Amino acid sequence: MSHYPHLLEPLTLGPLTLRNRVVMGSMHTGLEDRVRDLPALAAYLSERARGGAGLIVTGGYAPDKRGWLKPLASELTTRLQAMRHREVTGAVHDAGGAIALQVLHAGRYGYHPFSVSASTRRSPITPFRPRALSTRGVDRTATAFARTAALAVKAGYDAVEIMGSEGYLINQFLAPRTNDRTDAWGGTAAKRMRFPVEVVRRTRELVGADLPIVYRISLLDLVEDGQTWEEVVELAHLLEEAGVTVLNTGIGWHEARVPTIITQVPRGAWRSHTARLRAEVGVPVCASNRINTPELAEEILAAGEADLVSMARPLLADPEFVAKAAAGRADEINTCIACNQACLDHVFANRRASCLVNPRAARETTLVLAPTRRRARVAVVGAGPAGLAAAVSAAERGLAVTLFERSTQLGGQFRLAMAVPGKEEFAETLRYFTRRLEVLGVEVRLGVTATLADLTARDHTGAPAYDEVVVATGVEPRVPELEGVEHPSVVTYADVLSGRVVPGRRVAVVGAGGIGVDVSHWLTHDPRETEDDWRAHWGVGDPSLHRGGLTEPKPRTPMREVTLLQRKTTPIGAGLGKTSGWAHRAVLKQSGVERVTGVSYDRVDDEGLHYTRDGEAHVLAVDHVVLCTGQESVRGLHDELVAAGVTVHLIGGADVAAELDAKRAIEQGTRVAAGL
C-alpha cells in the first residue's frame, strides 16, 4: 500500500468492492467471437485477474446482430450464450478478480451490409452505408442493450459497461455529425441524449438496483459537429439520474483526425478533461488513454482528477502490472509502448490481437513458457529485441543463459527506434529487458564479439559449454548500388538516428518505408515541442469553446527541408500500420516534407542527388542524402556454426531482414525459447 496508496485503495460500488482502482479497459482480442475460443479467453482474462487488476472489462458484445462489429462477431443475446460465459466469469472469480461485460453496438462502424445507425450517413472507415433505425427500431435497440445486461448477470458478471463513446452507435445518436433525425430521438440536443439515457434507465430496471453500471462517456469527440462540453456535462447528469454507477471516459472517434492513444500522444494527455468532468458529477469517474505506468496512475488519483484509472493495453503488455506495483517491483513492469502493432492493428485486420512486447498475450494456452528441469546451458548471441526476448524467456523457464552482445549497450536496432520523436516509449522495453536479465541472473557479456571458438568450447569436464545456441545478430543498413554512394554527403539511417552524423539544413531521404518515414519525422521535428504544442499542431481545443474539442491546427515549423523519395509509385507510407500510419503520414504533411514517388536514382555528387522521374532528370541540392534502403541480415557467425556442424536457432533480423520488425523478432525469440 505504501508504494501507490491511492492506486491500491479499494473502492466499493454497491455490493461490489474492487480491491484497487485499476480497471483493465475493454479491448477486443478476437477471442470473443467464437464459442471454441472461450477457454482461451478465460485463460487470458484470468491471468490478468491473478495479476491484481481491480476490475476487468471484456471486449464489446453486441446486443443484437445489427450491432455486430463484423459478420458473426461477438454478441450476448441468448441464455445459452450466457451459460457458456460462466467459464470466463468463473475463471476470473477463481483468480480473485471482478469482471464486467461491455455491451457495444457498432452502429455505422459495423463491417457488414446490414448495419444501422441514427441516420444513413456512411462512416469513412467502413464501405457500408447504414440503414437509419426507425422510431420503433431505436426503441427496440435500447431494450436490447438492457436485455444483454440482464443476460450478463446470469452469466456471472459483476458489472456491465455500456459503450457510449469512440463513435459507436450511442455516440452516433449524440452528435449532430451523425444524427439528422427529426423524430423523438433527434433534432435537438435533448432528444439526441434520449437514446443513451433510455439505454441506462432500461438496463437499471432489468438488472436491479445493485449491479454496478459503468457508462463509457465520450469526453471529446474530436470530430466536426461533435458534442459541446455543455452537452457532455448535461448527459453525465442525466445518466447519473438514470442509474449509472461509474462514468468511464473515452476520447475521440475512430474516424477522428487527431491521434488519441498511439505512442506519439503524450502520456496522460487527456487527464485534465477527466478532472473537469469529475468536478461536475457525484459518481466515480475513470480516467483512460495513454496512462501506462503506476506512477502516472497514482499521480492522477492523488491529484483528485479521477477515482479509477483504466489501462487496457498496459495489462495486455504485462498481466502482473498491479501485483508488481504493489510488491514494490514497478521497475519489472513490461510497459506498453502504445505501438498498436500487434493489438489494434491486428483487430482491424481481422486477426487475433496480441502484444509486441508480450507475444503471449491472448495466446496463454498456446505459447507457454513451461518450467523445465533440464539444466541446459544456452548461448544467445545478439541483444536486440529478438535476442533479449529469447534470453529472458529461456531464463524464465529455468535454463542457464549467457547473452553475448558486441556493443557496449543492449538494444540493437531498438535503440535507433527510440530516437524517433513519438517513439521514446521504446526505451521502456529496453529498461524492462535489462531489469529482467538482472532478476533472472542471466550472464550478460557486453562489448564481446562471440566467436565460433567461444560457442563450441568445452568445460573442464569435457562437456560442451553450451547445449543450445541462439543467433540473433540482427541487421545492418543496406547500401544500394548507386554512383557516388561513397560521397561524404551520403549517410545511413543508423548514422543519423545514432547521432554519429548531424545532417545539414537540406536533406534527401532515399527509401520511404517505415524507416524513411521515421527518419523524415526525426529530421523535421523540433525537440523543444511541448505537450501544448502537440495539441495545437493537431487542433485539440478547449471543448467549452470548440464543439467536439476540435479547432484549427497550428502549422509546424520544420527544423529542416526534407524530400522523401521512393522507387515505388504507390503512395508513401501505404504499408504503415492501419491505426497509426495515417498519423505518421499526417506529420510528414504538417512538417512540409516533399514526397516524390516513382523515381530512379542516378548518382550523388557535389551538386546533390540526381534522379529521374517520368523520363525527366532532376537534381536535389542537399547537404545530406540519408539511405533508408532496407537492411541486410548479419549471418557470418551463423554460417560458421552451421559449417562446423553446430545446431543453431536463427532468429530476428538475422533470420529475415524486414524493416525493423520488433513484433516478429520478439515473438520469434519467445517461441524459440519456449521450445528449447
Secondary structure per residue as TSV (DSSP state, phi and psi in degrees):
chain	resnum	aa	ss	phi	psi
A	1	M	-	360.0	-31.8
A	2	S	-	-68.9	-22.4
A	3	H	S	-73.9	-46.4
A	4	Y	S	-140.2	74.6
A	5	P	T	-61.8	-36.9
A	6	H	T	-76.1	-39.9
A	7	L	T	-66.6	-35.0
A	8	L	T	-96.0	7.0
A	9	E	-	-77.7	133.4
A	10	P	-	-64.0	159.6
A	11	L	E	-140.3	128.5
A	12	T	E	-98.7	126.6
A	13	L	E	-120.8	89.4
A	14	G	T	63.6	-129.0
A	15	P	T	-78.5	-6.6
A	16	L	E	-100.2	124.7
A	17	T	E	-109.9	119.3
A	18	L	E	-83.5	138.1
A	19	R	S	-73.7	-15.5
A	20	N	S	-160.5	-176.0
A	21	R	S	-98.2	13.5
A	22	V	E	-91.4	122.0
A	23	V	E	-107.2	124.5
A	24	M	E	-80.7	104.8
A	25	G	-	-65.9	160.3
A	26	S	-	-66.3	134.7
A	27	M	-	-150.7	125.0
A	28	H	-	-72.3	129.6
A	29	T	-	-108.0	-18.9
A	30	G	S	99.8	-16.4
A	31	L	T	-74.6	-14.1
A	32	E	T	-77.8	-16.3
A	33	D	S	-88.1	-14.9
A	34	R	-	-132.2	139.6
A	35	V	G	-58.7	-38.4
A	36	R	G	-63.7	-18.3
A	37	D	G	-93.7	0.8
A	38	L	H	-60.3	-39.2
A	39	P	H	-60.8	-39.8
A	40	A	H	-67.7	-38.0
A	41	L	H	-64.3	-41.2
A	42	A	H	-62.1	-41.2
A	43	A	H	-66.2	-42.0
A	44	Y	H	-62.1	-48.4
A	45	L	H	-74.1	-37.8
A	46	S	H	-67.7	-30.6
A	47	E	H	-63.8	-36.2
A	48	R	H	-71.7	-32.6
A	49	A	H	-66.4	-43.2
A	50	R	H	-63.0	-28.9
A	51	G	T	-76.8	-3.0
A	52	G	T	105.7	1.3
A	53	A	-	-56.5	136.3
A	54	G	S	-69.6	-46.8
A	55	L	E	-140.9	130.6
A	56	I	E	-105.2	133.0
A	57	V	E	-111.5	129.7
A	58	T	E	-71.0	170.5
A	59	G	E	-63.0	168.6
A	60	G	E	-74.5	137.6
A	61	Y	E	-117.5	127.1
A	62	A	B	-74.1	146.3
A	63	P	S	-85.2	-11.3
A	64	D	S	-160.2	171.2
A	65	K	G	-66.0	-30.6
A	66	R	G	-69.8	-15.7
A	67	G	G	-92.2	2.9
A	68	W	-	-56.2	146.9
A	69	L	S	-74.2	-31.9
A	70	K	S	-154.7	169.0
A	71	P	T	-56.4	132.2
A	72	L	T	62.2	27.8
A	73	A	-	-78.1	-178.6
A	74	S	-	-61.7	138.2
A	75	E	B	-151.1	159.1
A	76	L	-	-135.2	96.2
A	77	T	-	-131.8	-6.1
A	78	T	S	-131.7	159.6
A	79	R	H	-65.6	-35.8
A	80	L	H	-61.2	-44.8
A	81	Q	H	-60.1	-41.4
A	82	A	H	-61.3	-42.1
A	83	M	H	-64.8	-36.4
A	84	R	H	-65.6	-31.0
A	85	H	T	-68.4	-14.5
A	86	R	H	-62.8	-22.6
A	87	E	H	-63.9	-37.9
A	88	V	H	-74.5	-52.0
A	89	T	H	-65.3	-36.0
A	90	G	H	-64.4	-40.7
A	91	A	H	-64.8	-40.4
A	92	V	H	-67.2	-42.7
A	93	H	H	-65.2	-40.4
A	94	D	H	-62.3	-27.5
A	95	A	T	-87.8	3.3
A	96	G	T	88.9	12.9
A	97	G	-	-105.9	174.7
A	98	A	-	-122.2	149.6
A	99	I	E	-141.7	139.9
A	100	A	E	-117.3	143.3
A	101	L	E	-92.7	128.9
A	102	Q	E	-89.1	129.7
A	103	V	E	-100.7	118.3
A	104	L	-	-132.9	124.7
A	105	H	-	-107.9	119.7
A	106	A	-	-68.3	-26.5
A	107	G	G	59.2	-134.4
A	108	R	G	-74.5	-4.3
A	109	Y	G	-82.9	-4.7
A	110	G	-	-64.9	128.5
A	111	Y	S	-91.7	65.1
A	112	H	S	-161.2	159.4
A	113	P	T	-77.4	-5.5
A	114	F	T	-111.7	31.1
A	115	S	-	-71.8	157.4
A	116	V	E	-134.2	161.5
A	117	S	E	-156.5	-172.8
A	118	A	S	-68.3	-30.5
A	119	S	S	-143.3	-174.1
A	120	T	S	-95.3	12.5
A	121	R	-	-70.3	124.5
A	122	R	-	-77.7	143.7
A	123	S	-	-75.2	143.4
A	124	P	T	-74.6	-6.1
A	125	I	T	-111.1	6.3
A	126	T	S	-136.7	154.0
A	127	P	S	-86.9	-1.8
A	128	F	-	-103.2	134.5
A	129	R	-	-87.5	126.4
A	130	P	-	-76.7	159.1
A	131	R	E	-90.8	139.3
A	132	A	E	-74.3	128.3
A	133	L	-	-61.9	139.7
A	134	S	-	-71.7	169.0
A	135	T	H	-57.4	-44.6
A	136	R	H	-69.1	-32.7
A	137	G	H	-64.1	-38.3
A	138	V	H	-62.8	-44.3
A	139	D	H	-60.6	-44.8
A	140	R	H	-65.2	-36.2
A	141	T	H	-67.5	-39.3
A	142	A	H	-60.1	-40.5
A	143	T	H	-68.7	-34.9
A	144	A	H	-62.3	-39.2
A	145	F	H	-56.1	-48.0
A	146	A	H	-64.7	-39.2
A	147	R	H	-65.6	-38.8
A	148	T	H	-65.2	-39.0
A	149	A	H	-61.5	-41.1
A	150	A	H	-65.1	-38.0
A	151	L	H	-65.8	-32.7
A	152	A	H	-61.5	-36.5
A	153	V	H	-62.3	-44.8
A	154	K	H	-63.4	-30.4
A	155	A	T	-77.8	-8.3
A	156	G	T	97.3	10.3
A	157	Y	-	-72.0	147.5
A	158	D	S	-87.5	-16.0
A	159	A	E	-163.5	171.6
A	160	V	E	-130.1	151.0
A	161	E	E	-120.8	128.4
A	162	I	E	-97.7	121.0
A	163	M	E	-82.0	108.6
A	164	G	E	-118.7	17.8
A	165	S	-	-132.8	-166.0
A	166	E	T	61.4	10.3
A	167	G	T	89.4	10.2
A	168	Y	S	-77.8	-175.2
A	169	L	H	-50.5	-49.5
A	170	I	H	-60.8	-42.9
A	171	N	H	-61.7	-34.1
A	172	Q	H	-66.2	-31.1
A	173	F	H	-73.7	-28.4
A	174	L	H	-81.4	-23.7
A	175	A	-	-104.5	135.6
A	176	P	T	-57.1	-25.6
A	177	R	T	-54.2	-35.9
A	178	T	T	-124.5	0.1
A	179	N	-	-123.4	100.5
A	180	D	-	-111.3	25.4
A	181	R	-	-69.1	157.2
A	182	T	-	-124.4	10.2
A	183	D	S	-94.1	-155.8
A	184	A	T	-70.4	-8.9
A	185	W	T	-110.4	16.2
A	186	G	S	-173.5	176.1
A	187	G	S	107.9	-32.9
A	188	T	S	-137.6	164.7
A	189	A	H	-60.3	-40.7
A	190	A	H	-62.9	-41.3
A	191	K	H	-71.7	-33.7
A	192	R	H	-65.6	-29.2
A	193	M	T	-79.2	-12.7
A	194	R	H	-61.9	-38.3
A	195	F	H	-62.7	-54.5
A	196	P	H	-61.0	-35.5
A	197	V	H	-65.5	-41.6
A	198	E	H	-65.7	-38.2
A	199	V	H	-58.4	-47.3
A	200	V	H	-69.0	-43.8
A	201	R	H	-60.4	-46.3
A	202	R	H	-69.1	-34.8
A	203	T	H	-62.8	-44.9
A	204	R	H	-61.7	-38.7
A	205	E	H	-61.8	-40.6
A	206	L	H	-81.1	-33.2
A	207	V	H	-93.3	-9.8
A	208	G	-	91.1	180.0
A	209	A	S	-79.1	-18.1
A	210	D	S	-94.8	-36.4
A	211	L	S	-60.3	126.2
A	212	P	-	-63.8	130.5
A	213	I	E	-112.9	116.9
A	214	V	E	-97.5	135.3
A	215	Y	E	-119.2	125.0
A	216	R	E	-86.8	104.9
A	217	I	E	-99.4	141.1
A	218	S	E	-84.2	109.1
A	219	L	E	-74.3	-42.4
A	220	L	E	-134.0	117.5
A	221	D	-	-72.9	-34.4
A	222	L	-	57.0	33.6
A	223	V	S	-134.5	156.1
A	224	E	T	-60.3	142.9
A	225	D	T	58.8	37.7
A	226	G	-	-84.6	-166.8
A	227	Q	-	-80.0	152.1
A	228	T	-	-83.6	163.4
A	229	W	H	-63.9	-37.4
A	230	E	H	-61.2	-37.8
A	231	E	H	-68.5	-38.6
A	232	V	H	-61.8	-45.3
A	233	V	H	-66.0	-43.3
A	234	E	H	-60.9	-42.5
A	235	L	H	-61.0	-42.7
A	236	A	H	-59.2	-41.3
A	237	H	H	-65.3	-41.5
A	238	L	H	-64.8	-38.2
A	239	L	H	-67.4	-37.4
A	240	E	H	-58.0	-47.8
A	241	E	H	-63.4	-32.4
A	242	A	H	-78.7	-13.4
A	243	G	T	121.2	15.6
A	244	V	-	-70.2	140.2
A	245	T	S	-94.5	-39.1
A	246	V	E	-139.3	141.4
A	247	L	E	-105.7	110.1
A	248	N	E	-87.4	155.5
A	249	T	E	-113.9	142.4
A	250	G	E	-125.1	149.0
A	251	I	E	-128.0	120.2
A	252	G	-	78.4	147.4
A	253	W	-	-85.9	160.7
A	254	H	T	-63.4	-22.3
A	255	E	T	-95.4	4.1
A	256	A	-	-63.9	149.9
A	257	R	S	-91.3	12.3
A	258	V	S	-116.1	124.7
A	259	P	-	-68.8	142.4
A	260	T	S	-123.3	-20.2
A	261	I	S	-136.2	-8.9
A	262	I	S	-72.9	170.3
A	263	T	T	-63.4	-24.9
A	264	Q	T	-77.1	-8.1
A	265	V	S	-77.8	127.5
A	266	P	-	-58.6	147.3
A	267	R	T	-57.1	137.9
A	268	G	T	62.1	27.4
A	269	A	T	-61.2	-23.5
A	270	W	T	-111.3	8.7
A	271	R	H	-62.6	-33.8
A	272	S	H	-66.1	-31.4
A	273	H	H	-71.4	-37.1
A	274	T	H	-63.5	-43.9
A	275	A	H	-60.2	-37.2
A	276	R	H	-64.7	-40.0
A	277	L	H	-71.3	-41.3
A	278	R	H	-58.4	-33.9
A	279	A	T	-68.9	-15.3
A	280	E	T	-98.3	-17.0
A	281	V	-	-123.3	168.1
A	282	G	S	-107.2	-3.8
A	283	V	S	-99.3	159.7
A	284	P	-	-59.8	144.8
A	285	V	E	-121.2	138.7
A	286	C	E	-110.5	126.5
A	287	A	E	-83.9	152.8
A	288	S	-	-152.2	173.2
A	289	N	S	75.1	114.7
A	290	R	S	59.4	41.5
A	291	I	-	-116.7	110.2
A	292	N	-	-131.8	9.4
A	293	T	S	-133.9	151.4
A	294	P	H	-65.6	-28.7
A	295	E	H	-63.2	-45.6
A	296	L	H	-68.0	-41.1
A	297	A	H	-61.7	-43.6
A	298	E	H	-62.5	-41.1
A	299	E	H	-61.7	-42.4
A	300	I	H	-64.7	-44.3
A	301	L	H	-69.0	-41.8
A	302	A	H	-65.1	-30.3
A	303	A	T	-80.8	-2.3
A	304	G	T	74.0	22.0
A	305	E	S	-84.9	-16.1
A	306	A	-	-160.8	166.6
A	307	D	S	-104.5	-24.2
A	308	L	E	-139.9	164.3
A	309	V	E	-129.5	126.8
A	310	S	E	-96.4	128.0
A	311	M	-	-135.7	108.7
A	312	A	S	-90.2	-67.8
A	313	R	H	-62.5	-33.5
A	314	P	H	-59.3	-30.8
A	315	L	H	-87.1	-14.2
A	316	L	H	-70.6	-42.9
A	317	A	H	-68.7	-39.1
A	318	D	-	-144.0	103.1
A	319	P	T	-65.2	-18.5
A	320	E	T	-97.1	18.7
A	321	F	H	-48.0	-52.6
A	322	V	H	-71.1	-44.3
A	323	A	H	-60.8	-40.6
A	324	K	H	-66.1	-41.8
A	325	A	H	-62.4	-42.8
A	326	A	H	-66.7	-30.2
A	327	A	T	-89.9	6.4
A	328	G	T	75.4	25.3
A	329	R	-	-117.0	35.8
A	330	A	G	-60.6	-26.1
A	331	D	G	-70.6	-7.2
A	332	E	G	-100.4	3.6
A	333	I	-	-73.6	133.9
A	334	N	-	-83.8	97.6
A	335	T	-	-76.1	136.8
A	336	C	-	-65.8	130.6
A	337	I	-	-101.0	7.6
A	338	A	-	58.5	34.4
A	339	C	-	-81.6	-26.9
A	340	N	-	69.1	1.5
A	341	Q	T	-67.0	-36.4
A	342	A	T	-109.3	-9.6
A	343	C	T	-99.5	-83.6
A	344	L	H	-67.4	-36.4
A	345	D	H	-60.5	-37.6
A	346	H	H	-66.9	-44.8
A	347	V	H	-59.8	-45.0
A	348	F	H	-74.9	-10.2
A	349	A	T	-102.0	12.6
A	350	N	T	62.5	37.7
A	351	R	S	-118.8	159.2
A	352	R	-	-66.3	134.7
A	353	A	-	-72.7	150.8
A	354	S	-	-149.1	-144.2
A	355	C	-	-150.9	133.6
A	356	L	S	-59.1	-45.4
A	357	V	S	-86.6	-10.1
A	358	N	-	-141.0	81.7
A	359	P	T	-66.8	-7.5
A	360	R	T	-77.4	-14.8
A	361	A	T	-59.4	128.3
A	362	A	T	65.4	12.3
A	363	R	-	-130.1	27.9
A	364	E	T	-60.3	-26.0
A	365	T	T	-92.5	-10.6
A	366	T	T	-118.0	-27.5
A	367	L	S	-112.4	88.7
A	368	V	-	-110.9	127.2
A	369	L	-	-95.4	77.7
A	370	A	-	-73.9	135.2
A	371	P	-	-58.1	145.2
A	372	T	-	-125.7	146.3
A	373	R	-	-91.1	-6.4
A	374	R	-	-70.6	120.6
A	375	R	-	-89.2	53.6
A	376	A	-	-78.0	150.8
A	377	R	E	-106.8	128.1
A	378	V	E	-119.3	130.5
A	379	A	E	-104.7	127.1
A	380	V	E	-115.3	124.2
A	381	V	E	-109.2	114.0
A	382	G	-	110.0	124.5
A	383	A	-	-114.2	40.9
A	384	G	S	-82.5	-169.8
A	385	P	H	-55.0	-42.4
A	386	A	H	-66.2	-48.2
A	387	G	H	-64.9	-40.0
A	388	L	H	-63.0	-44.0
A	389	A	H	-63.3	-42.0
A	390	A	H	-65.3	-44.5
A	391	A	H	-63.6	-47.6
A	392	V	H	-65.7	-45.6
A	393	S	H	-64.4	-40.6
A	394	A	H	-64.7	-42.0
A	395	A	H	-65.8	-36.0
A	396	E	H	-63.7	-27.1
A	397	R	T	-79.8	-12.0
A	398	G	T	105.1	8.2
A	399	L	-	-82.5	151.7
A	400	A	E	-88.2	116.9
A	401	V	E	-116.9	135.8
A	402	T	E	-118.5	127.2
A	403	L	E	-110.3	121.6
A	404	F	E	-101.9	136.2
A	405	E	E	-143.7	121.3
A	406	R	S	-69.8	-25.8
A	407	S	S	-78.0	167.2
A	408	T	S	-88.6	3.7
A	409	Q	S	-134.5	149.9
A	410	L	S	-77.4	156.4
A	411	G	-	125.3	-33.1
A	412	G	T	55.5	-133.3
A	413	Q	T	-65.7	-19.6
A	414	F	H	-63.0	-29.1
A	415	R	H	-66.1	-31.9
A	416	L	H	-71.5	-42.8
A	417	A	H	-60.5	-40.1
A	418	M	T	-75.0	-5.6
A	419	A	T	-82.0	-14.9
A	420	V	S	-74.4	133.6
A	421	P	T	-54.8	133.4
A	422	G	T	86.6	-5.2
A	423	K	-	-118.9	21.6
A	424	E	T	-61.0	-25.5
A	425	E	T	-59.4	-22.6
A	426	F	H	-59.9	-23.8
A	427	A	H	-62.0	-27.4
A	428	E	H	-64.6	-34.3
A	429	T	H	-66.7	-40.0
A	430	L	H	-67.6	-38.2
A	431	R	H	-59.6	-43.3
A	432	Y	H	-63.2	-50.4
A	433	F	H	-62.8	-40.4
A	434	T	H	-59.7	-45.3
A	435	R	H	-67.4	-39.6
A	436	R	H	-64.5	-39.0
A	437	L	H	-59.5	-40.1
A	438	E	H	-65.6	-48.6
A	439	V	H	-63.3	-38.8
A	440	L	H	-83.8	-7.6
A	441	G	T	74.1	29.0
A	442	V	-	-70.6	135.4
A	443	E	E	-79.1	115.0
A	444	V	E	-108.6	123.9
A	445	R	E	-114.7	93.0
A	446	L	E	-84.3	151.6
A	447	G	T	68.6	21.8
A	448	V	-	-121.2	123.7
A	449	T	-	-91.9	108.2
A	450	A	-	-65.6	136.3
A	451	T	-	-115.7	168.7
A	452	L	H	-57.1	-40.8
A	453	A	H	-63.1	-40.7
A	454	D	H	-60.4	-42.4
A	455	L	H	-85.6	-14.2
A	456	T	H	-111.6	8.8
A	457	A	-	-66.6	164.3
A	458	R	B	-122.8	152.0
A	459	D	-	-84.1	-172.0
A	460	H	T	-65.9	-18.5
A	461	T	T	-90.4	-5.8
A	462	G	S	92.1	-1.9
A	463	A	-	-80.6	153.3
A	464	P	B	-58.4	140.4
A	465	A	S	-63.7	-30.7
A	466	Y	-	-134.4	132.6
A	467	D	S	-85.0	-27.1
A	468	E	E	-136.0	141.7
A	469	V	E	-125.2	124.9
A	470	V	E	-113.9	122.0
A	471	V	E	-104.8	119.2
A	472	A	-	-133.3	56.2
A	473	T	-	-82.0	2.7
A	474	G	-	74.5	-149.9
A	475	V	E	-133.9	167.5
A	476	E	E	-133.5	152.4
A	477	P	E	-59.0	138.2
A	478	R	-	-81.3	130.6
A	479	V	-	-104.0	115.6
A	480	P	-	-73.6	161.9
A	481	E	-	-78.3	102.7
A	482	L	-	-144.1	128.0
A	483	E	B	-59.6	129.3
A	484	G	T	85.6	11.8
A	485	V	T	-64.7	-17.6
A	486	E	T	-86.7	0.2
A	487	H	S	-59.6	141.0
A	488	P	T	-60.1	-17.7
A	489	S	T	-79.6	-12.5
A	490	V	E	-90.1	123.9
A	491	V	E	-135.9	166.7
A	492	T	E	-99.9	165.7
A	493	Y	H	-60.2	-33.3
A	494	A	H	-66.1	-37.2
A	495	D	H	-60.6	-41.6
A	496	V	H	-73.4	-52.7
A	497	L	H	-69.8	-25.5
A	498	S	T	-81.0	-14.1
A	499	G	T	89.5	4.1
A	500	R	S	-68.0	-27.3
A	501	V	-	-128.6	134.5
A	502	V	-	-104.4	107.7
A	503	P	-	-65.9	155.7
A	504	G	-	-78.2	-167.8
A	505	R	S	-71.6	-34.9
A	506	R	E	-114.0	125.8
A	507	V	E	-135.9	138.5
A	508	A	E	-106.8	129.4
A	509	V	E	-106.9	118.0
A	510	V	E	-98.8	114.5
A	511	G	-	106.4	115.5
A	512	A	-	-115.8	37.6
A	513	G	S	-77.2	-161.2
A	514	G	H	-59.5	-37.1
A	515	I	H	-69.1	-42.8
A	516	G	H	-60.2	-40.2
A	517	V	H	-65.2	-44.9
A	518	D	H	-61.5	-44.0
A	519	V	H	-64.8	-39.7
A	520	S	H	-61.8	-39.3
A	521	H	H	-63.7	-45.6
A	522	W	H	-59.8	-42.1
A	523	L	H	-67.0	-32.6
A	524	T	H	-97.2	-14.8
A	525	H	-	-71.1	138.6
A	526	D	-	-92.1	111.3
A	527	P	T	-64.4	-11.0
A	528	R	T	-86.0	0.6
A	529	E	-	-61.2	134.0
A	530	T	-	-102.7	175.8
A	531	E	H	-63.6	-37.0
A	532	D	H	-64.1	-38.5
A	533	D	H	-62.6	-41.9
A	534	W	H	-57.9	-47.0
A	535	R	H	-60.2	-43.6
A	536	A	H	-64.0	-42.1
A	537	H	H	-64.4	-31.2
A	538	W	H	-94.0	-4.6
A	539	G	T	77.8	35.3
A	540	V	B	-91.6	118.3
A	541	G	-	-117.5	-179.6
A	542	D	-	-70.1	119.6
A	543	P	T	-65.4	-18.9
A	544	S	T	-77.7	-14.4
A	545	L	T	-109.2	-27.1
A	546	H	S	-127.5	121.5
A	547	R	G	-56.4	130.2
A	548	G	G	75.0	2.0
A	549	G	G	72.9	21.8
A	550	L	B	-115.0	131.5
A	551	T	-	-137.1	-178.4
A	552	E	-	-72.5	127.3
A	553	P	-	-64.3	146.5
A	554	K	-	-89.9	129.9
A	555	P	-	-60.8	148.1
A	556	R	-	-85.3	154.3
A	557	T	-	-110.9	98.4
A	558	P	-	-67.7	147.6
A	559	M	S	-77.3	-22.4
A	560	R	S	-144.4	161.7
A	561	E	E	-90.8	117.1
A	562	V	E	-123.2	134.5
A	563	T	E	-116.5	124.6
A	564	L	E	-107.6	122.3
A	565	L	E	-122.6	149.6
A	566	Q	-	-147.4	155.0
A	567	R	S	-71.1	-38.4
A	568	K	S	-63.0	154.9
A	569	T	-	-96.6	-6.0
A	570	T	S	-70.8	158.5
A	571	P	-	-59.2	142.5
A	572	I	T	-66.5	134.6
A	573	G	T	83.8	9.4
A	574	A	T	-64.5	-26.0
A	575	G	T	-93.2	5.6
A	576	L	S	-73.2	167.2
A	577	G	-	-56.5	144.2
A	578	K	T	-63.1	-39.1
A	579	T	T	-93.2	-6.7
A	580	S	T	-129.1	-19.9
A	581	G	H	-58.8	-38.2
A	582	W	H	-61.8	-35.7
A	583	A	H	-70.6	-38.2
A	584	H	H	-64.7	-41.4
A	585	R	H	-64.8	-37.2
A	586	A	H	-64.6	-38.3
A	587	V	H	-63.8	-39.7
A	588	L	H	-59.2	-43.6
A	589	K	H	-66.2	-44.9
A	590	Q	H	-61.0	-31.0
A	591	S	T	-91.7	5.1
A	592	G	T	71.2	24.3
A	593	V	-	-69.5	123.4
A	594	E	E	-77.4	125.6
A	595	R	E	-112.9	125.9
A	596	V	E	-128.1	124.9
A	597	T	-	-116.2	166.5
A	598	G	S	66.6	39.1
A	599	V	E	-106.3	157.8
A	600	S	E	-121.5	136.5
A	601	Y	E	-89.9	131.4
A	602	D	E	-99.2	-55.7
A	603	R	E	-170.8	167.7
A	604	V	E	-124.5	132.0
A	605	D	E	-147.0	-165.4
A	606	D	T	-63.1	-22.3
A	607	E	T	-77.3	-25.4
A	608	G	E	132.4	-150.9
A	609	L	E	-93.6	122.3
A	610	H	E	-99.6	130.8
A	611	Y	E	-146.6	164.5
A	612	T	E	-121.3	136.2
A	613	R	E	-140.0	128.0
A	614	D	T	53.4	38.5
A	615	G	T	77.9	0.5
A	616	E	E	-108.9	131.9
A	617	A	E	-80.9	140.3
A	618	H	E	-135.0	157.2
A	619	V	E	-135.9	131.2
A	620	L	E	-102.6	116.2
A	621	A	-	-81.8	102.0
A	622	V	-	-130.4	162.1
A	623	D	S	-83.8	-32.9
A	624	H	E	-143.0	149.9
A	625	V	E	-116.6	117.5
A	626	V	E	-100.6	121.8
A	627	L	E	-86.3	117.7
A	628	C	-	-123.2	54.5
A	629	T	-	-103.7	33.0
A	630	G	-	97.2	-172.7
A	631	Q	E	-134.6	159.5
A	632	E	E	-118.1	136.1
A	633	S	E	-66.9	139.9
A	634	V	-	-97.1	104.5
A	635	R	-	-125.6	11.9
A	636	G	H	-54.9	-48.6
A	637	L	H	-64.0	-42.0
A	638	H	H	-56.8	-47.1
A	639	D	H	-64.2	-37.9
A	640	E	H	-63.2	-43.4
A	641	L	H	-64.5	-43.8
A	642	V	H	-62.1	-43.2
A	643	A	H	-62.5	-29.1
A	644	A	T	-85.8	1.9
A	645	G	T	83.7	16.3
A	646	V	-	-88.2	133.8
A	647	T	-	-76.6	125.2
A	648	V	E	-126.1	141.4
A	649	H	E	-100.7	114.7
A	650	L	E	-101.0	124.9
A	651	I	-	-137.7	167.5
A	652	G	G	69.0	-149.5
A	653	G	G	-63.5	-27.4
A	654	A	G	-64.0	-27.4
A	655	D	T	-83.1	-54.0
A	656	V	-	-136.3	118.9
A	657	A	-	-89.5	101.5
A	658	A	-	-137.9	91.6
A	659	E	S	53.3	-147.1
A	660	L	S	-112.2	78.0
A	661	D	-	-90.1	79.7
A	662	A	H	-68.2	-30.9
A	663	K	H	-60.1	-51.0
A	664	R	H	-65.9	-40.6
A	665	A	H	-62.5	-46.5
A	666	I	H	-68.7	-40.0
A	667	E	H	-64.7	-43.3
A	668	Q	H	-63.7	-42.9
A	669	G	H	-61.2	-40.2
A	670	T	H	-66.6	-43.5
A	671	R	H	-66.3	-41.4
A	672	V	H	-61.3	-44.1
A	673	A	H	-63.2	-37.0
A	674	A	H	-64.7	-26.4
A	675	G	H	-96.5	-1.2
A	676	L	-	-70.5	360.0
